[in-house]
Amino acid sequence: RNNSVILADEMGLGKTIQTISFLSYLFHQHQLYGPFLVVVPLSTLTSWQREFEVWAPEINVVVYIGDLMSRNMVSKQRAA
């Protein structure tokens, strides 16, 4: 559908806030509620979660982490 994007700037150039701001814009201005997939390095995961809480607390963030069985459990809980 040609609706994908990759943001691969150097470290420290604001990828986190750019992405969160864009998703917040879609949420508020276009009533697009996702789902959206944001893939980040494990080392930055808690930072991303924290920034979503600060800049877009109205967006529901679900973290998929772990092996396949763990991710499937999270997915099933979300569907219930």
PDB file as gemmi writes it, atoms N, CA and C in Angstrom:
CRYST1    1.000    1.000    1.000  90.00  90.00  90.00 P 1                      
ATOM      1  N   ARG A   1       0.810  -1.196   0.000  1.00  0.00           N  
ATOM      2  CA  ARG A   1       0.000   0.000   0.000  1.00  0.00           C  
ATOM      3  C   ARG A   1       0.843   1.245   0.000  1.00  0.00           C  
ATOM      4  N   ASN A   2       2.135   1.092  -0.047  1.00  0.00           N  
ATOM      5  CA  ASN A   2       3.033   2.247  -0.104  1.00  0.00           C  
ATOM      6  C   ASN A   2       2.820   3.223   1.044  1.00  0.00           C  
ATOM      7  N   ASN A   3       2.677   2.688   2.248  1.00  0.00           N  
ATOM      8  CA  ASN A   3       2.484   3.560   3.400  1.00  0.00           C  
ATOM      9  C   ASN A   3       3.473   3.254   4.518  1.00  0.00           C  
ATOM     10  N   SER A   4       4.671   2.887   4.145  1.00  0.00           N  
ATOM     11  CA  SER A   4       5.707   2.571   5.117  1.00  0.00           C  
ATOM     12  C   SER A   4       6.782   3.639   5.082  1.00  0.00           C  
ATOM     13  N   VAL A   5       7.538   3.707   6.167  1.00  0.00           N  
ATOM     14  CA  VAL A   5       8.613   4.682   6.246  1.00  0.00           C  
ATOM     15  C   VAL A   5       9.723   4.118   7.128  1.00  0.00           C  
ATOM     16  N   ILE A   6      10.930   4.529   6.859  1.00  0.00           N  
ATOM     17  CA  ILE A   6      12.044   4.228   7.753  1.00  0.00           C  
ATOM     18  C   ILE A   6      12.747   5.542   8.044  1.00  0.00           C  
ATOM     19  N   LEU A   7      13.030   5.772   9.304  1.00  0.00           N  
ATOM     20  CA  LEU A   7      13.740   6.971   9.732  1.00  0.00           C  
ATOM     21  C   LEU A   7      15.071   6.499  10.302  1.00  0.00           C  
ATOM     22  N   ALA A   8      16.137   6.698   9.560  1.00  0.00           N  
ATOM     23  CA  ALA A   8      17.433   6.127   9.913  1.00  0.00           C  
ATOM     24  C   ALA A   8      18.494   7.206  10.088  1.00  0.00           C  
ATOM     25  N   ASP A   9      18.137   8.287  10.761  1.00  0.00           N  
ATOM     26  CA  ASP A   9      19.099   9.358  11.026  1.00  0.00           C  
ATOM     27  C   ASP A   9      20.176   8.889  11.999  1.00  0.00           C  
ATOM     28  N   GLU A  10      21.238   9.664  12.075  1.00  0.00           N  
ATOM     29  CA  GLU A  10      22.299   9.403  13.045  1.00  0.00           C  
ATOM     30  C   GLU A  10      21.752   9.542  14.465  1.00  0.00           C  
ATOM     31  N   MET A  11      22.459   8.972  15.412  1.00  0.00           N  
ATOM     32  CA  MET A  11      22.076   9.080  16.809  1.00  0.00           C  
ATOM     33  C   MET A  11      22.111  10.540  17.259  1.00  0.00           C  
ATOM     34  N   GLY A  12      21.096  10.937  18.021  1.00  0.00           N  
ATOM     35  CA  GLY A  12      21.058  12.276  18.582  1.00  0.00           C  
ATOM     36  C   GLY A  12      20.382  13.324  17.727  1.00  0.00           C  
ATOM     37  N   LEU A  13      19.782  12.921  16.611  1.00  0.00           N  
ATOM     38  CA  LEU A  13      19.155  13.895  15.718  1.00  0.00           C  
ATOM     39  C   LEU A  13      17.642  14.007  15.901  1.00  0.00           C  
ATOM     40  N   GLY A  14      17.088  13.310  16.886  1.00  0.00           N  
ATOM     41  CA  GLY A  14      15.683  13.504  17.215  1.00  0.00           C  
ATOM     42  C   GLY A  14      14.698  12.539  16.586  1.00  0.00           C  
ATOM     43  N   LYS A  15      15.138  11.319  16.281  1.00  0.00           N  
ATOM     44  CA  LYS A  15      14.224  10.341  15.684  1.00  0.00           C  
ATOM     45  C   LYS A  15      13.048  10.039  16.597  1.00  0.00           C  
ATOM     46  N   THR A  16      13.300   9.942  17.889  1.00  0.00           N  
ATOM     47  CA  THR A  16      12.245   9.591  18.836  1.00  0.00           C  
ATOM     48  C   THR A  16      11.144  10.631  18.831  1.00  0.00           C  
ATOM     49  N   ILE A  17      11.480  11.882  19.039  1.00  0.00           N  
ATOM     50  CA  ILE A  17      10.462  12.925  19.112  1.00  0.00           C  
ATOM     51  C   ILE A  17       9.806  13.159  17.756  1.00  0.00           C  
ATOM     52  N   GLN A  18      10.551  13.028  16.658  1.00  0.00           N  
ATOM     53  CA  GLN A  18       9.949  13.153  15.324  1.00  0.00           C  
ATOM     54  C   GLN A  18       8.869  12.094  15.121  1.00  0.00           C  
ATOM     55  N   THR A  19       9.195  10.875  15.482  1.00  0.00           N  
ATOM     56  CA  THR A  19       8.265   9.764  15.294  1.00  0.00           C  
ATOM     57  C   THR A  19       7.040   9.911  16.182  1.00  0.00           C  
ATOM     58  N   ILE A  20       7.259  10.205  17.450  1.00  0.00           N  
ATOM     59  CA  ILE A  20       6.139  10.355  18.379  1.00  0.00           C  
ATOM     60  C   ILE A  20       5.257  11.527  17.968  1.00  0.00           C  
ATOM     61  N   SER A  21       5.858  12.614  17.555  1.00  0.00           N  
ATOM     62  CA  SER A  21       5.084  13.773  17.102  1.00  0.00           C  
ATOM     63  C   SER A  21       4.246  13.436  15.879  1.00  0.00           C  
ATOM     64  N   PHE A  22       4.820  12.709  14.947  1.00  0.00           N  
ATOM     65  CA  PHE A  22       4.078  12.328  13.744  1.00  0.00           C  
ATOM     66  C   PHE A  22       2.911  11.412  14.083  1.00  0.00           C  
ATOM     67  N   LEU A  23       3.137  10.416  14.937  1.00  0.00           N  
ATOM     68  CA  LEU A  23       2.053   9.516  15.323  1.00  0.00           C  
ATOM     69  C   LEU A  23       0.967  10.260  16.092  1.00  0.00           C  
ATOM     70  N   SER A  24       1.364  11.205  16.927  1.00  0.00           N  
ATOM     71  CA  SER A  24       0.395  12.025  17.651  1.00  0.00           C  
ATOM     72  C   SER A  24      -0.418  12.881  16.680  1.00  0.00           C  
ATOM     73  N   TYR A  25       0.240  13.420  15.667  1.00  0.00           N  
ATOM     74  CA  TYR A  25      -0.449  14.196  14.630  1.00  0.00           C  
ATOM     75  C   TYR A  25      -1.490  13.334  13.922  1.00  0.00           C  
ATOM     76  N   LEU A  26      -1.112  12.126  13.518  1.00  0.00           N  
ATOM     77  CA  LEU A  26      -2.061  11.227  12.866  1.00  0.00           C  
ATOM     78  C   LEU A  26      -3.232  10.909  13.783  1.00  0.00           C  
ATOM     79  N   PHE A  27      -2.936  10.702  15.050  1.00  0.00           N  
ATOM     80  CA  PHE A  27      -3.950  10.371  16.053  1.00  0.00           C  
ATOM     81  C   PHE A  27      -4.953  11.511  16.208  1.00  0.00           C  
ATOM     82  N   HIS A  28      -4.454  12.724  16.386  1.00  0.00           N  
ATOM     83  CA  HIS A  28      -5.323  13.868  16.687  1.00  0.00           C  
ATOM     84  C   HIS A  28      -5.945  14.519  15.454  1.00  0.00           C  
ATOM     85  N   GLN A  29      -5.181  14.676  14.401  1.00  0.00           N  
ATOM     86  CA  GLN A  29      -5.662  15.423  13.245  1.00  0.00           C  
ATOM     87  C   GLN A  29      -6.395  14.571  12.213  1.00  0.00           C  
ATOM     88  N   HIS A  30      -6.065  13.291  12.152  1.00  0.00           N  
ATOM     89  CA  HIS A  30      -6.654  12.431  11.124  1.00  0.00           C  
ATOM     90  C   HIS A  30      -7.402  11.233  11.704  1.00  0.00           C  
ATOM     91  N   GLN A  31      -7.502  11.177  13.027  1.00  0.00           N  
ATOM     92  CA  GLN A  31      -8.181  10.078  13.714  1.00  0.00           C  
ATOM     93  C   GLN A  31      -7.688   8.708  13.235  1.00  0.00           C  
ATOM     94  N   LEU A  32      -6.398   8.622  12.988  1.00  0.00           N  
ATOM     95  CA  LEU A  32      -5.762   7.348  12.656  1.00  0.00           C  
ATOM     96  C   LEU A  32      -5.180   6.788  13.942  1.00  0.00           C  
ATOM     97  N   TYR A  33      -5.740   5.686  14.401  1.00  0.00           N  
ATOM     98  CA  TYR A  33      -5.384   5.154  15.710  1.00  0.00           C  
ATOM     99  C   TYR A  33      -4.495   3.919  15.638  1.00  0.00           C  
ATOM    100  N   GLY A  34      -3.974   3.626  14.475  1.00  0.00           N  
ATOM    101  CA  GLY A  34      -3.042   2.517  14.357  1.00  0.00           C  
ATOM    102  C   GLY A  34      -3.756   1.243  13.939  1.00  0.00           C  
ATOM    103  N   PRO A  35      -3.070   0.146  14.090  1.00  0.00           N  
ATOM    104  CA  PRO A  35      -1.812   0.005  14.820  1.00  0.00           C  
ATOM    105  C   PRO A  35      -0.618   0.507  14.004  1.00  0.00           C  
ATOM    106  N   PHE A  36       0.350   0.994  14.724  1.00  0.00           N  
ATOM    107  CA  PHE A  36       1.615   1.429  14.150  1.00  0.00           C  
ATOM    108  C   PHE A  36       2.714   0.576  14.761  1.00  0.00           C  
ATOM    109  N   LEU A  37       3.683   0.209  13.973  1.00  0.00           N  
ATOM    110  CA  LEU A  37       4.805  -0.591  14.451  1.00  0.00           C  
ATOM    111  C   LEU A  37       6.053   0.276  14.463  1.00  0.00           C  
ATOM    112  N   VAL A  38       6.656   0.393  15.636  1.00  0.00           N  
ATOM    113  CA  VAL A  38       7.913   1.122  15.787  1.00  0.00           C  
ATOM    114  C   VAL A  38       8.940   0.109  16.271  1.00  0.00           C  
ATOM    115  N   VAL A  39       9.969  -0.112  15.490  1.00  0.00           N  
ATOM    116  CA  VAL A  39      11.016  -1.075  15.834  1.00  0.00           C  
ATOM    117  C   VAL A  39      12.225  -0.294  16.309  1.00  0.00           C  
ATOM    118  N   VAL A  40      12.660  -0.591  17.532  1.00  0.00           N  
ATOM    119  CA  VAL A  40      13.789   0.133  18.122  1.00  0.00           C  
ATOM    120  C   VAL A  40      14.768  -0.860  18.732  1.00  0.00           C  
ATOM    121  N   PRO A  41      16.017  -0.454  18.880  1.00  0.00           N  
ATOM    122  CA  PRO A  41      16.977  -1.320  19.567  1.00  0.00           C  
ATOM    123  C   PRO A  41      16.552  -1.542  21.018  1.00  0.00           C  
ATOM    124  N   LEU A  42      16.813  -2.723  21.520  1.00  0.00           N  
ATOM    125  CA  LEU A  42      16.470  -3.056  22.898  1.00  0.00           C  
ATOM    126  C   LEU A  42      17.068  -2.054  23.878  1.00  0.00           C  
ATOM    127  N   SER A  43      18.242  -1.552  23.575  1.00  0.00           N  
ATOM    128  CA  SER A  43      18.920  -0.614  24.477  1.00  0.00           C  
ATOM    129  C   SER A  43      18.191   0.719  24.599  1.00  0.00           C  
ATOM    130  N   THR A  44      17.291   1.031  23.675  1.00  0.00           N  
ATOM    131  CA  THR A  44      16.564   2.306  23.723  1.00  0.00           C  
ATOM    132  C   THR A  44      15.088   2.133  24.074  1.00  0.00           C  
ATOM    133  N   LEU A  45      14.664   0.919  24.329  1.00  0.00           N  
ATOM    134  CA  LEU A  45      13.248   0.630  24.532  1.00  0.00           C  
ATOM    135  C   LEU A  45      12.639   1.411  25.692  1.00  0.00           C  
ATOM    136  N   THR A  46      13.283   1.424  26.841  1.00  0.00           N  
ATOM    137  CA  THR A  46      12.711   2.148  27.986  1.00  0.00           C  
ATOM    138  C   THR A  46      12.668   3.647  27.726  1.00  0.00           C  
ATOM    139  N   SER A  47      13.635   4.162  27.013  1.00  0.00           N  
ATOM    140  CA  SER A  47      13.626   5.576  26.654  1.00  0.00           C  
ATOM    141  C   SER A  47      12.433   5.894  25.764  1.00  0.00           C  
ATOM    142  N   TRP A  48      12.170   5.051  24.779  1.00  0.00           N  
ATOM    143  CA  TRP A  48      11.024   5.258  23.894  1.00  0.00           C  
ATOM    144  C   TRP A  48       9.716   5.214  24.684  1.00  0.00           C  
ATOM    145  N   GLN A  49       9.586   4.253  25.572  1.00  0.00           N  
ATOM    146  CA  GLN A  49       8.370   4.163  26.384  1.00  0.00           C  
ATOM    147  C   GLN A  49       8.174   5.438  27.193  1.00  0.00           C  
ATOM    148  N   ARG A  50       9.221   5.894  27.816  1.00  0.00           N  
ATOM    149  CA  ARG A  50       9.164   7.105  28.637  1.00  0.00           C  
ATOM    150  C   ARG A  50       8.787   8.323  27.791  1.00  0.00           C  
ATOM    151  N   GLU A  51       9.358   8.441  26.616  1.00  0.00           N  
ATOM    152  CA  GLU A  51       9.058   9.579  25.750  1.00  0.00           C  
ATOM    153  C   GLU A  51       7.615   9.548  25.246  1.00  0.00           C  
ATOM    154  N   PHE A  52       7.083   8.362  24.974  1.00  0.00           N  
ATOM    155  CA  PHE A  52       5.664   8.281  24.612  1.00  0.00           C  
ATOM    156  C   PHE A  52       4.797   8.769  25.767  1.00  0.00           C  
ATOM    157  N   GLU A  53       5.143   8.404  26.999  1.00  0.00           N  
ATOM    158  CA  GLU A  53       4.375   8.852  28.163  1.00  0.00           C  
ATOM    159  C   GLU A  53       4.426  10.370  28.307  1.00  0.00           C  
ATOM    160  N   VAL A  54       5.564  10.969  27.989  1.00  0.00           N  
ATOM    161  CA  VAL A  54       5.724  12.421  28.119  1.00  0.00           C  
ATOM    162  C   VAL A  54       5.011  13.158  26.992  1.00  0.00           C  
ATOM    163  N   TRP A  55       5.249  12.754  25.747  1.00  0.00           N  
ATOM    164  CA  TRP A  55       4.805  13.528  24.590  1.00  0.00           C  
ATOM    165  C   TRP A  55       3.458  13.103  24.019  1.00  0.00           C  
ATOM    166  N   ALA A  56       3.045  11.859  24.255  1.00  0.00           N  
ATOM    167  CA  ALA A  56       1.772  11.383  23.690  1.00  0.00           C  
ATOM    168  C   ALA A  56       1.125  10.365  24.626  1.00  0.00           C  
ATOM    169  N   PRO A  57       0.766  10.796  25.832  1.00  0.00           N  
ATOM    170  CA  PRO A  57       0.217   9.848  26.812  1.00  0.00           C  
ATOM    171  C   PRO A  57      -1.110   9.229  26.383  1.00  0.00           C  
ATOM    172  N   GLU A  58      -1.794   9.849  25.434  1.00  0.00           N  
ATOM    173  CA  GLU A  58      -3.074   9.321  24.971  1.00  0.00           C  
ATOM    174  C   GLU A  58      -2.921   8.138  24.022  1.00  0.00           C  
ATOM    175  N   ILE A  59      -1.721   7.905  23.536  1.00  0.00           N  
ATOM    176  CA  ILE A  59      -1.479   6.786  22.620  1.00  0.00           C  
ATOM    177  C   ILE A  59      -1.141   5.545  23.437  1.00  0.00           C  
ATOM    178  N   ASN A  60      -1.877   4.480  23.177  1.00  0.00           N  
ATOM    179  CA  ASN A  60      -1.657   3.214  23.865  1.00  0.00           C  
ATOM    180  C   ASN A  60      -0.431   2.531  23.262  1.00  0.00           C  
ATOM    181  N   VAL A  61       0.562   2.286  24.078  1.00  0.00           N  
ATOM    182  CA  VAL A  61       1.806   1.659  23.630  1.00  0.00           C  
ATOM    183  C   VAL A  61       1.869   0.243  24.184  1.00  0.00           C  
ATOM    184  N   VAL A  62       2.089  -0.709  23.310  1.00  0.00           N  
ATOM    185  CA  VAL A  62       2.246  -2.108  23.701  1.00  0.00           C  
ATOM    186  C   VAL A  62       3.634  -2.542  23.266  1.00  0.00           C  
ATOM    187  N   VAL A  63       4.391  -3.092  24.192  1.00  0.00           N  
ATOM    188  CA  VAL A  63       5.755  -3.530  23.902  1.00  0.00           C  
ATOM    189  C   VAL A  63       5.747  -5.029  23.629  1.00  0.00           C  
ATOM    190  N   TYR A  64       6.230  -5.404  22.467  1.00  0.00           N  
ATOM    191  CA  TYR A  64       6.413  -6.807  22.118  1.00  0.00           C  
ATOM    192  C   TYR A  64       7.894  -7.105  22.254  1.00  0.00           C  
ATOM    193  N   ILE A  65       8.213  -7.937  23.222  1.00  0.00           N  
ATOM    194  CA  ILE A  65       9.614  -8.274  23.474  1.00  0.00           C  
ATOM    195  C   ILE A  65       9.665  -9.722  23.947  1.00  0.00           C  
ATOM    196  N   GLY A  66      10.752 -10.381  23.664  1.00  0.00           N  
ATOM    197  CA  GLY A  66      10.910 -11.755  24.116  1.00  0.00           C  
ATOM    198  C   GLY A  66      10.889 -12.727  22.956  1.00  0.00           C  
ATOM    199  N   ASP A  67      10.815 -14.002  23.316  1.00  0.00           N  
ATOM    200  CA  ASP A  67      10.791 -15.032  22.286  1.00  0.00           C  
ATOM    201  C   ASP A  67       9.395 -15.108  21.662  1.00  0.00           C  
ATOM    202  N   LEU A  68       9.243 -15.946  20.669  1.00  0.00           N  
ATOM    203  CA  LEU A  68       7.989 -16.048  19.927  1.00  0.00           C  
ATOM    204  C   LEU A  68       6.811 -16.371  20.842  1.00  0.00           C  
ATOM    205  N   MET A  69       6.996 -17.294  21.766  1.00  0.00           N  
ATOM    206  CA  MET A  69       5.901 -17.670  22.657  1.00  0.00           C  
ATOM    207  C   MET A  69       5.477 -16.484  23.534  1.00  0.00           C  
ATOM    208  N   SER A  70       6.428 -15.730  24.039  1.00  0.00           N  
ATOM    209  CA  SER A  70       6.113 -14.554  24.860  1.00  0.00           C  
ATOM    210  C   SER A  70       5.354 -13.511  24.056  1.00  0.00           C  
ATOM    211  N   ARG A  71       5.783 -13.258  22.847  1.00  0.00           N  
ATOM    212  CA  ARG A  71       5.105 -12.268  21.998  1.00  0.00           C  
ATOM    213  C   ARG A  71       3.696 -12.721  21.646  1.00  0.00           C  
ATOM    214  N   ASN A  72       3.521 -14.020  21.400  1.00  0.00           N  
ATOM    215  CA  ASN A  72       2.186 -14.539  21.109  1.00  0.00           C  
ATOM    216  C   ASN A  72       1.259 -14.375  22.304  1.00  0.00           C  
ATOM    217  N   MET A  73       1.777 -14.556  23.508  1.00  0.00           N  
ATOM    218  CA  MET A  73       0.963 -14.370  24.710  1.00  0.00           C  
ATOM    219  C   MET A  73       0.499 -12.922  24.824  1.00  0.00           C  
ATOM    220  N   VAL A  74       1.381 -11.982  24.569  1.00  0.00           N  
ATOM    221  CA  VAL A  74       1.014 -10.564  24.622  1.00  0.00           C  
ATOM    222  C   VAL A  74      -0.047 -10.270  23.573  1.00  0.00           C  
ATOM    223  N   SER A  75       0.135 -10.804  22.387  1.00  0.00           N  
ATOM    224  CA  SER A  75      -0.816 -10.580  21.301  1.00  0.00           C  
ATOM    225  C   SER A  75      -2.195 -11.128  21.654  1.00  0.00           C  
ATOM    226  N   LYS A  76      -2.252 -12.306  22.232  1.00  0.00           N  
ATOM    227  CA  LYS A  76      -3.536 -12.904  22.621  1.00  0.00           C  
ATOM    228  C   LYS A  76      -4.206 -12.090  23.719  1.00  0.00           C  
ATOM    229  N   GLN A  77      -3.444 -11.603  24.682  1.00  0.00           N  
ATOM    230  CA  GLN A  77      -4.008 -10.782  25.754  1.00  0.00           C  
ATOM    231  C   GLN A  77      -4.569  -9.488  25.191  1.00  0.00           C  
ATOM    232  N   ARG A  78      -3.904  -8.903  24.217  1.00  0.00           N  
ATOM    233  CA  ARG A  78      -4.376  -7.655  23.604  1.00  0.00           C  
ATOM    234  C   ARG A  78      -5.681  -7.880  22.855  1.00  0.00           C  
ATOM    235  N   ALA A  79      -5.835  -9.052  22.238  1.00  0.00           N  
ATOM    236  CA  ALA A  79      -7.033  -9.345  21.449  1.00  0.00           C  
ATOM    237  C   ALA A  79      -8.245  -9.626  22.336  1.00  0.00           C  
ATOM    238  N   ALA A  80      -8.012 -10.042  23.559  1.00  0.00           N  
ATOM    239  CA  ALA A  80      -9.128 -10.401  24.466  1.00  0.00           C  
ATOM    240  C   ALA A  80      -9.850  -9.190  25.003  1.00  0.00           C  
TER     241      ALA A  80                                                      
END                                                                             
